[in-house]
Amino acid sequence: MPDRTLPSVNDAPRLSFTGFIAWRDLVNHVSLLYPREWHATDGVPAQLTPPPFAPHRAVVSVEARRLPTNVEPDDAIILQEGLEAGVRSIPSAHIERSIGDSVGAMVDLELEHSYVADPVGDSAGLKWKRWLRVMYLKDIQFTISAEAEDNGDFEYWRPAFLSIMRTAQFADWAAQATGRSWEAELSQDQELG
């Protein structure tokens, strides 16, 4: 059986960033910033991962999609209840934090929960923690899911997760650096510092 022990968070070097890169969805007009050292893969959902030499595993999934109808600020409570019900359908899930709010026309939901990974694969039987943020503006749903093992890894990555979550927006981060929004000729991942 493989050794599944990981170094303690206290043994690992402190997390630091040397800058951020803008991840942009040119179709749905959403963007966020992620640490320059991380790697982004295309796809639906897009995956953001720390460098392979990082002391702990983590993954952030990012997806934006159009809904068949507009979401209204008054929908926040029912959407939050639906998100919580979906998480509770995971047999081992334990919701640790759930908040929902509307700001102007935007609905913003956040939920943190722990769960035990499926009994197949490298993470079989391990306890993981996930931070979900689901944002709605009109007919766009923007979902960010950040997760890591709940043995100290999640807390190690929390500063990176916080940066990613708090920079998610229905606007183009590249416009902050270039003054131009949603231009395809700008690189998909625009470095911002």
Secondary structure as UniProt FT lines:
FT   HELIX           9..11
FT   STRAND          20..25
FT   TURN            26..29
FT   STRAND          30..35
FT   TURN            36..37
FT   STRAND          39..41
FT   STRAND          46..49
FT   TURN            52..53
FT   STRAND          59..71
FT   HELIX           73..75
FT   HELIX           76..88
FT   TURN            91..92
FT   STRAND          94..103
FT   TURN            104..105
FT   STRAND          106..116
FT   TURN            122..125
FT   STRAND          127..149
FT   TURN            150..152
FT   HELIX           153..167
FT   HELIX           173..178
FT   TURN            184..185
FT   STRAND          189..191
//
